């Protein structure tokens, strides 16, 4: 398959995005966009250790309450 530059993962060994909260994503805008365009969509949290689940869940719950969505 022929892909344009930037559309291939060739040479990348591992991608490890940060878990919910400490990353570069603008969480407020993302949550507002979801609420406006997909109000019943489930939010799935991935790429975190089981021990970090409570922190990520508190962060996301707090964000949803603060934005009233």
mmCIF file of the N, C-alpha and C atoms, coordinates in Angstrom:
data_MODEL
# 
_entry.id   MODEL 
# 
loop_
_atom_site.group_PDB 
_atom_site.id 
_atom_site.type_symbol 
_atom_site.label_atom_id 
_atom_site.label_alt_id 
_atom_site.label_comp_id 
_atom_site.label_asym_id 
_atom_site.label_entity_id 
_atom_site.label_seq_id 
_atom_site.pdbx_PDB_ins_code 
_atom_site.Cartn_x 
_atom_site.Cartn_y 
_atom_site.Cartn_z 
_atom_site.occupancy 
_atom_site.B_iso_or_equiv 
_atom_site.pdbx_formal_charge 
_atom_site.auth_seq_id 
_atom_site.auth_comp_id 
_atom_site.auth_asym_id 
_atom_site.auth_atom_id 
_atom_site.pdbx_PDB_model_num 
ATOM 1   N N  . UNK A 1 1  ? 0.840   -1.186 0.000  1.00 0.00 ? 1  UNK A N  1 
ATOM 2   C CA . UNK A 1 1  ? 0.000   0.000  0.000  1.00 0.00 ? 1  UNK A CA 1 
ATOM 3   C C  . UNK A 1 1  ? 0.883   1.248  0.000  1.00 0.00 ? 1  UNK A C  1 
ATOM 4   N N  . UNK A 1 2  ? 0.576   2.185  -0.815 1.00 0.00 ? 2  UNK A N  1 
ATOM 5   C CA . UNK A 1 2  ? 1.348   3.411  -0.947 1.00 0.00 ? 2  UNK A CA 1 
ATOM 6   C C  . UNK A 1 2  ? 0.752   4.467  -0.013 1.00 0.00 ? 2  UNK A C  1 
ATOM 7   N N  . UNK A 1 3  ? 1.583   5.056  0.854  1.00 0.00 ? 3  UNK A N  1 
ATOM 8   C CA . UNK A 1 3  ? 1.093   6.092  1.764  1.00 0.00 ? 3  UNK A CA 1 
ATOM 9   C C  . UNK A 1 3  ? 1.890   7.364  1.580  1.00 0.00 ? 3  UNK A C  1 
ATOM 10  N N  . UNK A 1 4  ? 1.262   8.475  1.839  1.00 0.00 ? 4  UNK A N  1 
ATOM 11  C CA . UNK A 1 4  ? 1.938   9.769  1.774  1.00 0.00 ? 4  UNK A CA 1 
ATOM 12  C C  . UNK A 1 4  ? 2.834   9.923  2.999  1.00 0.00 ? 4  UNK A C  1 
ATOM 13  N N  . UNK A 1 5  ? 3.799   10.825 2.921  1.00 0.00 ? 5  UNK A N  1 
ATOM 14  C CA . UNK A 1 5  ? 4.664   11.083 4.077  1.00 0.00 ? 5  UNK A CA 1 
ATOM 15  C C  . UNK A 1 5  ? 3.815   11.440 5.291  1.00 0.00 ? 5  UNK A C  1 
ATOM 16  N N  . UNK A 1 6  ? 4.193   10.899 6.436  1.00 0.00 ? 6  UNK A N  1 
ATOM 17  C CA . UNK A 1 6  ? 3.479   11.189 7.664  1.00 0.00 ? 6  UNK A CA 1 
ATOM 18  C C  . UNK A 1 6  ? 2.306   10.275 7.936  1.00 0.00 ? 6  UNK A C  1 
ATOM 19  N N  . UNK A 1 7  ? 1.966   9.404  7.012  1.00 0.00 ? 7  UNK A N  1 
ATOM 20  C CA . UNK A 1 7  ? 0.833   8.503  7.208  1.00 0.00 ? 7  UNK A CA 1 
ATOM 21  C C  . UNK A 1 7  ? 1.277   7.094  7.546  1.00 0.00 ? 7  UNK A C  1 
ATOM 22  N N  . UNK A 1 8  ? 2.543   6.919  7.837  1.00 0.00 ? 8  UNK A N  1 
ATOM 23  C CA . UNK A 1 8  ? 3.073   5.603  8.137  1.00 0.00 ? 8  UNK A CA 1 
ATOM 24  C C  . UNK A 1 8  ? 3.727   5.610  9.509  1.00 0.00 ? 8  UNK A C  1 
ATOM 25  N N  . UNK A 1 9  ? 3.627   4.501  10.212 1.00 0.00 ? 9  UNK A N  1 
ATOM 26  C CA . UNK A 1 9  ? 4.268   4.362  11.514 1.00 0.00 ? 9  UNK A CA 1 
ATOM 27  C C  . UNK A 1 9  ? 5.613   3.657  11.394 1.00 0.00 ? 9  UNK A C  1 
ATOM 28  N N  . UNK A 1 10 ? 6.121   3.496  10.191 1.00 0.00 ? 10 UNK A N  1 
ATOM 29  C CA . UNK A 1 10 ? 7.393   2.826  9.971  1.00 0.00 ? 10 UNK A CA 1 
ATOM 30  C C  . UNK A 1 10 ? 8.486   3.509  10.785 1.00 0.00 ? 10 UNK A C  1 
ATOM 31  N N  . UNK A 1 11 ? 9.247   2.717  11.527 1.00 0.00 ? 11 UNK A N  1 
ATOM 32  C CA . UNK A 1 11 ? 10.351  3.242  12.307 1.00 0.00 ? 11 UNK A CA 1 
ATOM 33  C C  . UNK A 1 11 ? 9.975   3.615  13.722 1.00 0.00 ? 11 UNK A C  1 
ATOM 34  N N  . UNK A 1 12 ? 8.689   3.696  14.018 1.00 0.00 ? 12 UNK A N  1 
ATOM 35  C CA . UNK A 1 12 ? 8.259   4.006  15.380 1.00 0.00 ? 12 UNK A CA 1 
ATOM 36  C C  . UNK A 1 12 ? 8.141   2.699  16.140 1.00 0.00 ? 12 UNK A C  1 
ATOM 37  N N  . UNK A 1 13 ? 8.859   2.608  17.239 1.00 0.00 ? 13 UNK A N  1 
ATOM 38  C CA . UNK A 1 13 ? 8.868   1.380  18.018 1.00 0.00 ? 13 UNK A CA 1 
ATOM 39  C C  . UNK A 1 13 ? 7.740   1.377  19.042 1.00 0.00 ? 13 UNK A C  1 
ATOM 40  N N  . UNK A 1 14 ? 7.531   2.484  19.707 1.00 0.00 ? 14 UNK A N  1 
ATOM 41  C CA . UNK A 1 14 ? 6.515   2.536  20.754 1.00 0.00 ? 14 UNK A CA 1 
ATOM 42  C C  . UNK A 1 14 ? 5.953   3.945  20.856 1.00 0.00 ? 14 UNK A C  1 
ATOM 43  N N  . UNK A 1 15 ? 4.643   4.028  20.988 1.00 0.00 ? 15 UNK A N  1 
ATOM 44  C CA . UNK A 1 15 ? 3.979   5.304  21.228 1.00 0.00 ? 15 UNK A CA 1 
ATOM 45  C C  . UNK A 1 15 ? 3.316   5.188  22.583 1.00 0.00 ? 15 UNK A C  1 
ATOM 46  N N  . UNK A 1 16 ? 3.662   6.075  23.507 1.00 0.00 ? 16 UNK A N  1 
ATOM 47  C CA . UNK A 1 16 ? 3.085   6.011  24.838 1.00 0.00 ? 16 UNK A CA 1 
ATOM 48  C C  . UNK A 1 16 ? 2.543   7.384  25.228 1.00 0.00 ? 16 UNK A C  1 
ATOM 49  N N  . UNK A 1 17 ? 1.277   7.656  24.855 1.00 0.00 ? 17 UNK A N  1 
ATOM 50  C CA . UNK A 1 17 ? 0.696   8.940  25.231 1.00 0.00 ? 17 UNK A CA 1 
ATOM 51  C C  . UNK A 1 17 ? 0.443   8.994  26.734 1.00 0.00 ? 17 UNK A C  1 
ATOM 52  N N  . UNK A 1 18 ? 0.460   10.172 27.332 1.00 0.00 ? 18 UNK A N  1 
ATOM 53  C CA . UNK A 1 18 ? 0.183   10.257 28.761 1.00 0.00 ? 18 UNK A CA 1 
ATOM 54  C C  . UNK A 1 18 ? -1.276  9.964  29.057 1.00 0.00 ? 18 UNK A C  1 
ATOM 55  N N  . UNK A 1 19 ? -1.537  9.504  30.242 1.00 0.00 ? 19 UNK A N  1 
ATOM 56  C CA . UNK A 1 19 ? -2.909  9.224  30.661 1.00 0.00 ? 19 UNK A CA 1 
ATOM 57  C C  . UNK A 1 19 ? -3.664  10.532 30.875 1.00 0.00 ? 19 UNK A C  1 
ATOM 58  N N  . UNK A 1 20 ? -4.940  10.428 31.104 1.00 0.00 ? 20 UNK A N  1 
ATOM 59  C CA . UNK A 1 20 ? -5.805  11.583 31.309 1.00 0.00 ? 20 UNK A CA 1 
ATOM 60  C C  . UNK A 1 20 ? -5.249  12.527 32.365 1.00 0.00 ? 20 UNK A C  1 
ATOM 61  N N  . UNK A 1 21 ? -5.200  13.791 32.030 1.00 0.00 ? 21 UNK A N  1 
ATOM 62  C CA . UNK A 1 21 ? -4.776  14.804 32.993 1.00 0.00 ? 21 UNK A CA 1 
ATOM 63  C C  . UNK A 1 21 ? -3.438  15.435 32.695 1.00 0.00 ? 21 UNK A C  1 
ATOM 64  N N  . UNK A 1 22 ? -2.334  14.678 32.690 1.00 0.00 ? 22 UNK A N  1 
ATOM 65  C CA . UNK A 1 22 ? -1.031  15.321 32.555 1.00 0.00 ? 22 UNK A CA 1 
ATOM 66  C C  . UNK A 1 22 ? -0.594  15.578 31.115 1.00 0.00 ? 22 UNK A C  1 
ATOM 67  N N  . UNK A 1 23 ? -1.425  15.293 30.144 1.00 0.00 ? 23 UNK A N  1 
ATOM 68  C CA . UNK A 1 23 ? -1.030  15.430 28.743 1.00 0.00 ? 23 UNK A CA 1 
ATOM 69  C C  . UNK A 1 23 ? -1.170  16.843 28.202 1.00 0.00 ? 23 UNK A C  1 
ATOM 70  N N  . UNK A 1 24 ? -1.008  16.977 26.893 1.00 0.00 ? 24 UNK A N  1 
ATOM 71  C CA . UNK A 1 24 ? -1.064  18.274 26.230 1.00 0.00 ? 24 UNK A CA 1 
ATOM 72  C C  . UNK A 1 24 ? -2.449  18.576 25.665 1.00 0.00 ? 24 UNK A C  1 
ATOM 73  N N  . UNK A 1 25 ? -3.379  17.640 25.743 1.00 0.00 ? 25 UNK A N  1 
ATOM 74  C CA . UNK A 1 25 ? -4.725  17.840 25.226 1.00 0.00 ? 25 UNK A CA 1 
ATOM 75  C C  . UNK A 1 25 ? -5.438  18.933 26.005 1.00 0.00 ? 25 UNK A C  1 
ATOM 76  N N  . UNK A 1 26 ? -6.145  19.814 25.301 1.00 0.00 ? 26 UNK A N  1 
ATOM 77  C CA . UNK A 1 26 ? -6.964  20.819 25.962 1.00 0.00 ? 26 UNK A CA 1 
ATOM 78  C C  . UNK A 1 26 ? -8.246  20.114 26.396 1.00 0.00 ? 26 UNK A C  1 
ATOM 79  N N  . UNK A 1 27 ? -8.224  19.620 27.633 1.00 0.00 ? 27 UNK A N  1 
ATOM 80  C CA . UNK A 1 27 ? -9.333  18.809 28.137 1.00 0.00 ? 27 UNK A CA 1 
ATOM 81  C C  . UNK A 1 27 ? -10.659 19.550 28.125 1.00 0.00 ? 27 UNK A C  1 
ATOM 82  N N  . UNK A 1 28 ? -10.655 20.836 28.466 1.00 0.00 ? 28 UNK A N  1 
ATOM 83  C CA . UNK A 1 28 ? -11.906 21.602 28.491 1.00 0.00 ? 28 UNK A CA 1 
ATOM 84  C C  . UNK A 1 28 ? -12.542 21.650 27.108 1.00 0.00 ? 28 UNK A C  1 
ATOM 85  N N  . UNK A 1 29 ? -11.763 21.996 26.104 1.00 0.00 ? 29 UNK A N  1 
ATOM 86  C CA . UNK A 1 29 ? -12.306 22.065 24.740 1.00 0.00 ? 29 UNK A CA 1 
ATOM 87  C C  . UNK A 1 29 ? -12.767 20.695 24.259 1.00 0.00 ? 29 UNK A C  1 
ATOM 88  N N  . UNK A 1 30 ? -11.993 19.651 24.564 1.00 0.00 ? 30 UNK A N  1 
ATOM 89  C CA . UNK A 1 30 ? -12.344 18.302 24.134 1.00 0.00 ? 30 UNK A CA 1 
ATOM 90  C C  . UNK A 1 30 ? -13.672 17.871 24.750 1.00 0.00 ? 30 UNK A C  1 
ATOM 91  N N  . UNK A 1 31 ? -13.843 18.087 26.043 1.00 0.00 ? 31 UNK A N  1 
ATOM 92  C CA . UNK A 1 31 ? -15.081 17.687 26.729 1.00 0.00 ? 31 UNK A CA 1 
ATOM 93  C C  . UNK A 1 31 ? -16.259 18.512 26.218 1.00 0.00 ? 31 UNK A C  1 
ATOM 94  N N  . UNK A 1 32 ? -16.053 19.805 26.008 1.00 0.00 ? 32 UNK A N  1 
ATOM 95  C CA . UNK A 1 32 ? -17.141 20.643 25.465 1.00 0.00 ? 32 UNK A CA 1 
ATOM 96  C C  . UNK A 1 32 ? -17.558 20.170 24.071 1.00 0.00 ? 32 UNK A C  1 
ATOM 97  N N  . UNK A 1 33 ? -16.573 19.847 23.240 1.00 0.00 ? 33 UNK A N  1 
ATOM 98  C CA . UNK A 1 33 ? -16.853 19.363 21.885 1.00 0.00 ? 33 UNK A CA 1 
ATOM 99  C C  . UNK A 1 33 ? -17.630 18.048 21.934 1.00 0.00 ? 33 UNK A C  1 
ATOM 100 N N  . UNK A 1 34 ? -17.216 17.138 22.796 1.00 0.00 ? 34 UNK A N  1 
ATOM 101 C CA . UNK A 1 34 ? -17.946 15.874 22.940 1.00 0.00 ? 34 UNK A CA 1 
ATOM 102 C C  . UNK A 1 34 ? -19.374 16.123 23.397 1.00 0.00 ? 34 UNK A C  1 
ATOM 103 N N  . UNK A 1 35 ? -19.545 16.974 24.399 1.00 0.00 ? 35 UNK A N  1 
ATOM 104 C CA . UNK A 1 35 ? -20.877 17.242 24.938 1.00 0.00 ? 35 UNK A CA 1 
ATOM 105 C C  . UNK A 1 35 ? -21.790 17.859 23.891 1.00 0.00 ? 35 UNK A C  1 
ATOM 106 N N  . UNK A 1 36 ? -21.234 18.731 23.078 1.00 0.00 ? 36 UNK A N  1 
ATOM 107 C CA . UNK A 1 36 ? -22.034 19.410 22.053 1.00 0.00 ? 36 UNK A CA 1 
ATOM 108 C C  . UNK A 1 36 ? -22.387 18.485 20.888 1.00 0.00 ? 36 UNK A C  1 
ATOM 109 N N  . UNK A 1 37 ? -21.414 17.710 20.428 1.00 0.00 ? 37 UNK A N  1 
ATOM 110 C CA . UNK A 1 37 ? -21.605 16.914 19.223 1.00 0.00 ? 37 UNK A CA 1 
ATOM 111 C C  . UNK A 1 37 ? -21.989 15.461 19.465 1.00 0.00 ? 37 UNK A C  1 
ATOM 112 N N  . UNK A 1 38 ? -21.635 14.925 20.615 1.00 0.00 ? 38 UNK A N  1 
ATOM 113 C CA . UNK A 1 38 ? -21.901 13.515 20.930 1.00 0.00 ? 38 UNK A CA 1 
ATOM 114 C C  . UNK A 1 38 ? -22.234 13.385 22.409 1.00 0.00 ? 38 UNK A C  1 
ATOM 115 N N  . UNK A 1 39 ? -23.365 13.908 22.855 1.00 0.00 ? 39 UNK A N  1 
ATOM 116 C CA . UNK A 1 39 ? -23.647 13.984 24.293 1.00 0.00 ? 39 UNK A CA 1 
ATOM 117 C C  . UNK A 1 39 ? -23.763 12.635 25.001 1.00 0.00 ? 39 UNK A C  1 
ATOM 118 N N  . UNK A 1 40 ? -24.003 11.568 24.286 1.00 0.00 ? 40 UNK A N  1 
ATOM 119 C CA . UNK A 1 40 ? -24.161 10.265 24.937 1.00 0.00 ? 40 UNK A CA 1 
ATOM 120 C C  . UNK A 1 40 ? -23.000 9.315  24.673 1.00 0.00 ? 40 UNK A C  1 
ATOM 121 N N  . UNK A 1 41 ? -21.886 9.833  24.196 1.00 0.00 ? 41 UNK A N  1 
ATOM 122 C CA . UNK A 1 41 ? -20.749 8.974  23.865 1.00 0.00 ? 41 UNK A CA 1 
ATOM 123 C C  . UNK A 1 41 ? -20.020 8.547  25.144 1.00 0.00 ? 41 UNK A C  1 
ATOM 124 N N  . UNK A 1 42 ? -19.645 7.288  25.237 1.00 0.00 ? 42 UNK A N  1 
ATOM 125 C CA . UNK A 1 42 ? -18.851 6.875  26.409 1.00 0.00 ? 42 UNK A CA 1 
ATOM 126 C C  . UNK A 1 42 ? -17.435 7.419  26.283 1.00 0.00 ? 42 UNK A C  1 
ATOM 127 N N  . UNK A 1 43 ? -16.834 7.759  27.396 1.00 0.00 ? 43 UNK A N  1 
ATOM 128 C CA . UNK A 1 43 ? -15.449 8.212  27.404 1.00 0.00 ? 43 UNK A CA 1 
ATOM 129 C C  . UNK A 1 43 ? -14.606 7.060  27.938 1.00 0.00 ? 43 UNK A C  1 
ATOM 130 N N  . UNK A 1 44 ? -13.668 6.622  27.138 1.00 0.00 ? 44 UNK A N  1 
ATOM 131 C CA . UNK A 1 44 ? -12.808 5.501  27.489 1.00 0.00 ? 44 UNK A CA 1 
ATOM 132 C C  . UNK A 1 44 ? -11.428 6.035  27.840 1.00 0.00 ? 44 UNK A C  1 
ATOM 133 N N  . UNK A 1 45 ? -10.923 5.633  28.977 1.00 0.00 ? 45 UNK A N  1 
ATOM 134 C CA . UNK A 1 45 ? -9.591  6.038  29.407 1.00 0.00 ? 45 UNK A CA 1 
ATOM 135 C C  . UNK A 1 45 ? -8.650  4.869  29.158 1.00 0.00 ? 45 UNK A C  1 
ATOM 136 N N  . UNK A 1 46 ? -7.579  5.111  28.395 1.00 0.00 ? 46 UNK A N  1 
ATOM 137 C CA . UNK A 1 46 ? -6.622  4.057  28.074 1.00 0.00 ? 46 UNK A CA 1 
ATOM 138 C C  . UNK A 1 46 ? -5.212  4.494  28.465 1.00 0.00 ? 46 UNK A C  1 
ATOM 139 N N  . UNK A 1 47 ? -4.298  3.564  28.295 1.00 0.00 ? 47 UNK A N  1 
ATOM 140 C CA . UNK A 1 47 ? -2.865  3.830  28.430 1.00 0.00 ? 47 UNK A CA 1 
ATOM 141 C C  . UNK A 1 47 ? -2.478  4.279  29.838 1.00 0.00 ? 47 UNK A C  1 
ATOM 142 N N  . UNK A 1 48 ? -3.015  3.627  30.841 1.00 0.00 ? 48 UNK A N  1 
ATOM 143 C CA . UNK A 1 48 ? -2.590  3.939  32.186 1.00 0.00 ? 48 UNK A CA 1 
ATOM 144 C C  . UNK A 1 48 ? -2.528  2.659  33.001 1.00 0.00 ? 48 UNK A C  1 
ATOM 145 N N  . UNK A 1 49 ? -1.693  2.689  34.015 1.00 0.00 ? 49 UNK A N  1 
ATOM 146 C CA . UNK A 1 49 ? -1.593  1.544  34.910 1.00 0.00 ? 49 UNK A CA 1 
ATOM 147 C C  . UNK A 1 49 ? -2.852  1.455  35.754 1.00 0.00 ? 49 UNK A C  1 
ATOM 148 N N  . UNK A 1 50 ? -3.162  0.256  36.180 1.00 0.00 ? 50 UNK A N  1 
ATOM 149 C CA . UNK A 1 50 ? -4.359  0.065  37.003 1.00 0.00 ? 50 UNK A CA 1 
ATOM 150 C C  . UNK A 1 50 ? -4.324  0.940  38.251 1.00 0.00 ? 50 UNK A C  1 
ATOM 151 N N  . UNK A 1 51 ? -3.143  1.157  38.795 1.00 0.00 ? 51 UNK A N  1 
ATOM 152 C CA . UNK A 1 51 ? -3.028  1.984  40.000 1.00 0.00 ? 51 UNK A CA 1 
ATOM 153 C C  . UNK A 1 51 ? -3.373  3.452  39.739 1.00 0.00 ? 51 UNK A C  1 
ATOM 154 N N  . UNK A 1 52 ? -3.351  3.873  38.467 1.00 0.00 ? 52 UNK A N  1 
ATOM 155 C CA . UNK A 1 52 ? -3.640  5.263  38.110 1.00 0.00 ? 52 UNK A CA 1 
ATOM 156 C C  . UNK A 1 52 ? -5.107  5.480  37.739 1.00 0.00 ? 52 UNK A C  1 
ATOM 157 N N  . UNK A 1 53 ? -5.892  4.416  37.689 1.00 0.00 ? 53 UNK A N  1 
ATOM 158 C CA . UNK A 1 53 ? -7.305  4.528  37.304 1.00 0.00 ? 53 UNK A CA 1 
ATOM 159 C C  . UNK A 1 53 ? -8.083  5.458  38.241 1.00 0.00 ? 53 UNK A C  1 
ATOM 160 N N  . UNK A 1 54 ? -7.961  5.313  39.578 1.00 0.00 ? 54 UNK A N  1 
ATOM 161 C CA . UNK A 1 54 ? -8.730  6.221  40.453 1.00 0.00 ? 54 UNK A CA 1 
ATOM 162 C C  . UNK A 1 54 ? -8.406  7.702  40.216 1.00 0.00 ? 54 UNK A C  1 
ATOM 163 N N  . UNK A 1 55 ? -7.123  8.043  40.022 1.00 0.00 ? 55 UNK A N  1 
ATOM 164 C CA . UNK A 1 55 ? -6.750  9.434  39.782 1.00 0.00 ? 55 UNK A CA 1 
ATOM 165 C C  . UNK A 1 55 ? -7.348  9.940  38.477 1.00 0.00 ? 55 UNK A C  1 
ATOM 166 N N  . UNK A 1 56 ? -7.247  9.134  37.420 1.00 0.00 ? 56 UNK A N  1 
ATOM 167 C CA . UNK A 1 56 ? -7.783  9.537  36.123 1.00 0.00 ? 56 UNK A CA 1 
ATOM 168 C C  . UNK A 1 56 ? -9.298  9.681  36.180 1.00 0.00 ? 56 UNK A C  1 
ATOM 169 N N  . UNK A 1 57 ? -9.954  8.784  36.902 1.00 0.00 ? 57 UNK A N  1 
ATOM 170 C CA . UNK A 1 57 ? -11.412 8.853  37.028 1.00 0.00 ? 57 UNK A CA 1 
ATOM 171 C C  . UNK A 1 57 ? -11.836 10.100 37.803 1.00 0.00 ? 57 UNK A C  1 
ATOM 172 N N  . UNK A 1 58 ? -11.115 10.423 38.878 1.00 0.00 ? 58 UNK A N  1 
ATOM 173 C CA . UNK A 1 58 ? -11.415 11.652 39.636 1.00 0.00 ? 58 UNK A CA 1 
ATOM 174 C C  . UNK A 1 58 ? -11.196 12.894 38.764 1.00 0.00 ? 58 UNK A C  1 
ATOM 175 N N  . UNK A 1 59 ? -10.098 12.897 37.999 1.00 0.00 ? 59 UNK A N  1 
ATOM 176 C CA . UNK A 1 59 ? -9.807  14.033 37.131 1.00 0.00 ? 59 UNK A CA 1 
ATOM 177 C C  . UNK A 1 59 ? -10.933 14.234 36.122 1.00 0.00 ? 59 UNK A C  1 
ATOM 178 N N  . UNK A 1 60 ? -11.311 13.164 35.448 1.00 0.00 ? 60 UNK A N  1 
ATOM 179 C CA . UNK A 1 60 ? -12.345 13.266 34.416 1.00 0.00 ? 60 UNK A CA 1 
ATOM 180 C C  . UNK A 1 60 ? -13.698 13.634 35.023 1.00 0.00 ? 60 UNK A C  1 
ATOM 181 N N  . UNK A 1 61 ? -14.063 13.026 36.138 1.00 0.00 ? 61 UNK A N  1 
ATOM 182 C CA . UNK A 1 61 ? -15.324 13.368 36.803 1.00 0.00 ? 61 UNK A CA 1 
ATOM 183 C C  . UNK A 1 61 ? -15.353 14.826 37.223 1.00 0.00 ? 61 UNK A C  1 
ATOM 184 N N  . UNK A 1 62 ? -14.244 15.315 37.759 1.00 0.00 ? 62 UNK A N  1 
ATOM 185 C CA . UNK A 1 62 ? -14.153 16.716 38.154 1.00 0.00 ? 62 UNK A CA 1 
ATOM 186 C C  . UNK A 1 62 ? -14.268 17.651 36.960 1.00 0.00 ? 62 UNK A C  1 
ATOM 187 N N  . UNK A 1 63 ? -13.653 17.251 35.858 1.00 0.00 ? 63 UNK A N  1 
ATOM 188 C CA . UNK A 1 63 ? -13.712 18.060 34.630 1.00 0.00 ? 63 UNK A CA 1 
ATOM 189 C C  . UNK A 1 63 ? -15.150 18.124 34.111 1.00 0.00 ? 63 UNK A C  1 
ATOM 190 N N  . UNK A 1 64 ? -15.857 17.001 34.097 1.00 0.00 ? 64 UNK A N  1 
ATOM 191 C CA . UNK A 1 64 ? -17.246 16.971 33.623 1.00 0.00 ? 64 UNK A CA 1 
ATOM 192 C C  . UNK A 1 64 ? -18.151 17.812 34.514 1.00 0.00 ? 64 UNK A C  1 
ATOM 193 N N  . UNK A 1 65 ? -17.941 17.712 35.835 1.00 0.00 ? 65 UNK A N  1 
ATOM 194 C CA . UNK A 1 65 ? -18.757 18.525 36.765 1.00 0.00 ? 65 UNK A CA 1 
ATOM 195 C C  . UNK A 1 65 ? -18.452 20.008 36.607 1.00 0.00 ? 65 UNK A C  1 
ATOM 196 N N  . UNK A 1 66 ? -17.168 20.365 36.504 1.00 0.00 ? 66 UNK A N  1 
ATOM 197 C CA . UNK A 1 66 ? -16.779 21.772 36.392 1.00 0.00 ? 66 UNK A CA 1 
ATOM 198 C C  . UNK A 1 66 ? -17.353 22.412 35.123 1.00 0.00 ? 66 UNK A C  1 
ATOM 199 N N  . UNK A 1 67 ? -17.431 21.621 34.055 1.00 0.00 ? 67 UNK A N  1 
ATOM 200 C CA . UNK A 1 67 ? -17.966 22.138 32.787 1.00 0.00 ? 67 UNK A CA 1 
ATOM 201 C C  . UNK A 1 67 ? -19.472 21.954 32.678 1.00 0.00 ? 67 UNK A C  1 
ATOM 202 N N  . UNK A 1 68 ? -20.067 21.334 33.682 1.00 0.00 ? 68 UNK A N  1 
ATOM 203 C CA . UNK A 1 68 ? -21.514 21.097 33.749 1.00 0.00 ? 68 UNK A CA 1 
ATOM 204 C C  . UNK A 1 68 ? -22.016 20.372 32.507 1.00 0.00 ? 68 UNK A C  1 
ATOM 205 N N  . UNK A 1 69 ? -21.346 19.280 32.169 1.00 0.00 ? 69 UNK A N  1 
ATOM 206 C CA . UNK A 1 69 ? -21.771 18.474 31.028 1.00 0.00 ? 69 UNK A CA 1 
ATOM 207 C C  . UNK A 1 69 ? -22.039 17.042 31.465 1.00 0.00 ? 69 UNK A C  1 
# 
